[in-house]
Amino acid sequence: MGKLSLIIKREYLAKVRNKSFVVMTFLSPILMVGMVVLIVYLTKINDNEIRTIAVLNESNYFSTDFQGTESASFVRMRDIDLEAAKDSIQKMGFYGLLYIPDEPDLEKVASRSIFYTKDSPGSSILDNLENVFEDRLRLRRLQELGVSVSDFESVGNNFEINTANFSGEQNLKGITEIKAFIGGAFGYLIMMFIIIYGGFVMRSVIEEKTTRIIEVIISSVKPFQLMLGKIIGTSLAGVTQFAIWIISAILMFGVLILVFDIDPSGLNSGASNAPGLVGGAAYMAASDSAIQLYANELFRIPWVMLISFFLIYFILGYLIYSSIYAAIGAAVDNETDTQQFIFPIILPLMLAIYVGFFSVFNNPHGPIAVAFSLFPLTSPIVMLMRLPGGIGEGGVPIWEVAVSILLLIVTFIGIVWLAAKIYRVGILMYGKKPSYRDLFKWLKY
């Protein structure tokens, strides 16, 4: 045990004292926060850009229908033919030209109207233009059928069925997807940690093997102790780096909110202009009520339990995969030879992310979600997607969580035992690129 602790200490200090580790530890939060600020800034600039659209209307319709919006302004052109209008708007740098031909019937006018642009137009601009045509066509068709607009709107009102659990509490639409997304974020963190720091373990083994340092080390410690010490030491360095990243990012976001006077409540400032309602006040009241219900539901998520199981699945999942990474590092002479072995390791992680999102979102207690939350190589990610719904009644059955953790522990012991066999032989093998057949032979030694 004393030798194992020395190896863990050596690996940990070697990582945290590395210049690149120190630089990236403090530079990464700045880059992440800067990237978020840049995205928000660019999005704001893009949203504030007003596109000018020329309207050449030769018909007797749509004379006042096209009004300026936050993203588009309209310039009406008169006494000019279509070709001259095209040349004119290109020289003036307008976004596009909407041509409405002179036809005796509204239906023909709408069907033969053309929107000219230099490149393919954005969907938001097209939606706005199409909505104008649709509204006018709908109004004309209703008039021909003798149906008033108010009668049509009363018929076309959307319907949402009320939902509740068996205790009588209201269920919220989309809350299952939100919870799965929260759990998926935890699972994604595990996947990224495994890929990044599992690679660190592998490269550390390759470095010591190529410099022949391993031959000296192996004379005083067992291969299993060396492998386990590398895994634990690297994982502790990774946890240290992640903790610094999270704390730094939170502090930087807090500073940005104070410096730029960002008001989170301002995100709902556009609610008063919501269409289809009698007044902005009624919409805001309904919106605030819905937001409060969703907020209450999110607060009811067992966060302490979720974080606790995140740590459990994180530790067990990382130990399993890092053992495989260590075995691969011991089996090869350089990092180039690892490519043939890396994809089979990453495949279960990718499968867990994608299958987890598709299955847990739609049916968190279905057979696919249950199967992948029990399979050891995918359970650290998929089970975390299901856990925000709670454990026990209405959530994940207790026996599924227990079996999942038990299978992870058994799998960890089995994979570490197998990885140690490969590690024991591979660290002293030089000059030959191993195949899957060679790895299988080493397992028999």
Residue pairs with C-beta under 8 A, 6 or more apart in sequence:
3 220
3 221
3 225
3 229
4 225
4 228
4 229
6 229
7 221
7 225
7 226
7 228
7 229
7 230
7 233
8 229
8 232
8 233
8 236
9 233
10 229
10 233
11 204
11 229
11 230
11 232
11 233
11 234
11 237
12 233
12 234
12 236
12 237
14 233
15 21
15 200
15 233
15 234
15 237
16 22
16 237
16 240
21 237
21 241
24 241
25 241
25 244
25 245
26 244
26 248
28 245
29 244
29 245
29 248
29 249
29 252
30 248
30 252
32 245
32 249
33 249
33 252
33 253
33 256
37 256
47 70
47 71
49 71
50 70
50 71
50 72
50 73
51 71
51 72
51 73
51 95
51 96
51 125
52 72
52 73
52 74
52 75
52 94
52 95
53 66
53 72
53 73
53 74
53 75
53 94
53 95
53 96
53 97
53 98
53 125
54 74
54 75
54 76
54 77
54 85
54 88
54 89
54 94
54 96
54 97
54 98
55 66
55 74
55 75
55 76
55 77
55 97
55 98
55 100
56 77
56 80
56 82
56 85
56 97
56 98
56 99
56 100
57 63
57 76
57 100
58 99
58 100
58 101
58 102
59 100
59 101
59 102
59 103
59 109
60 102
61 100
61 106
61 109
61 136
62 100
62 109
62 132
62 133
62 136
65 132
65 135
65 136
66 74
66 98
66 129
66 132
67 74
68 74
69 128
71 124
71 125
71 128
72 95
72 125
72 128
74 98
75 94
77 85
77 88
80 88
82 99
85 97
85 99
86 97
86 116
89 96
89 97
89 116
90 118
95 117
95 121
95 125
96 115
96 116
96 117
96 118
96 121
96 125
97 115
97 116
97 117
98 113
98 114
98 115
98 116
98 129
99 113
99 114
99 115
99 116
100 109
100 113
101 109
101 112
101 113
102 109
103 109
103 112
106 136
106 137
106 140
107 137
110 133
110 136
110 137
113 133
115 121
115 126
115 129
138 152
139 149
142 148
142 149
142 152
160 173
162 170
163 170
163 171
163 173
164 170
164 171
165 171
165 394
170 293
172 293
172 294
172 297
175 294
175 297
176 361
176 364
176 389
177 361
178 294
178 298
179 301
179 388
179 389
180 356
180 357
180 360
180 361
180 364
180 385
180 386
180 388
182 301
182 306
182 388
183 306
183 360
183 384
183 385
183 386
183 387
183 388
184 353
184 356
184 357
184 360
184 381
184 384
184 385
186 306
186 310
186 384
187 352
187 353
187 356
187 380
187 381
187 382
187 384
187 385
188 353
188 381
189 314
190 310
190 313
190 314
190 317
190 318
190 380
190 381
190 384
191 349
191 352
191 353
191 381
193 238
193 242
193 314
193 318
194 317
194 318
194 321
194 322
194 349
195 346
195 349
196 238
197 234
197 235
197 237
197 238
197 318
197 322
198 318
198 321
198 322
198 324
198 325
198 345
199 325
200 234
200 237
200 238
201 230
201 231
201 234
201 322
201 325
201 326
201 329
202 325
202 326
202 328
202 329
202 335
202 338
203 329
203 335
204 230
204 234
204 329
205 214
205 227
205 230
205 326
205 329
205 330
205 423
205 427
206 329
206 332
206 333
206 334
206 335
206 338
208 214
208 217
209 329
209 330
209 333
209 427
209 430
210 333
210 334
214 226
214 427
214 428
215 428
217 226
218 226
218 427
218 428
221 229
223 420
223 423
223 424
223 427
224 416
224 420
224 423
224 424
226 423
227 323
227 326
227 327
227 330
227 416
227 419
227 420
227 423
228 416
230 326
231 319
231 322
231 323
231 326
234 322
235 315
235 318
235 319
235 322
256 262
257 264
268 284
268 287
268 291
271 280
271 283
271 284
271 287
272 280
272 281
272 283
272 284
273 280
274 280
274 283
274 287
277 283
301 388
301 390
302 388
302 390
302 391
305 387
305 390
305 391
306 384
306 387
306 388
309 383
309 384
309 387
309 401
310 384
312 405
313 379
313 380
313 383
313 384
313 405
313 408
314 380
316 380
316 405
316 408
316 409
316 412
317 379
317 380
317 381
317 408
319 412
319 416
320 376
320 377
320 408
320 411
320 412
320 415
321 345
321 349
323 412
323 415
323 416
323 419
324 345
324 415
324 419
325 345
326 419
326 423
327 418
327 419
327 420
327 422
327 423
327 426
328 338
328 341
328 342
328 345
329 338
330 422
330 423
330 425
330 426
330 427
331 341
331 422
331 426
331 429
331 434
331 438
331 439
331 442
332 338
332 341
332 426
332 433
332 434
333 430
333 431
333 432
333 433
337 433
337 434
348 377
348 378
349 377
349 378
349 381
351 372
351 378
352 372
352 377
352 378
352 380
352 381
352 382
353 381
355 368
355 372
355 378
355 382
356 369
356 372
356 378
356 381
356 382
356 385
357 385
359 366
359 368
359 369
359 372
359 382
360 369
360 382
360 385
360 386
363 369
364 385
364 386
364 389
365 386
365 396
369 382
369 385
369 386
370 400
372 378
372 379
372 382
373 379
373 382
373 383
373 385
373 386
373 396
373 400
373 404
374 400
374 403
374 404
374 407
375 407
376 407
376 408
376 410
376 411
377 411
379 404
379 407
379 408
380 408
383 396
383 400
383 401
383 404
386 395
386 396
387 395
387 396
387 401
389 395
389 396
390 396
391 397
391 398
391 401
392 398
418 443
421 442
421 443
421 445
422 439
422 442
422 443
424 445
425 442
425 445
426 434
426 442
432 438
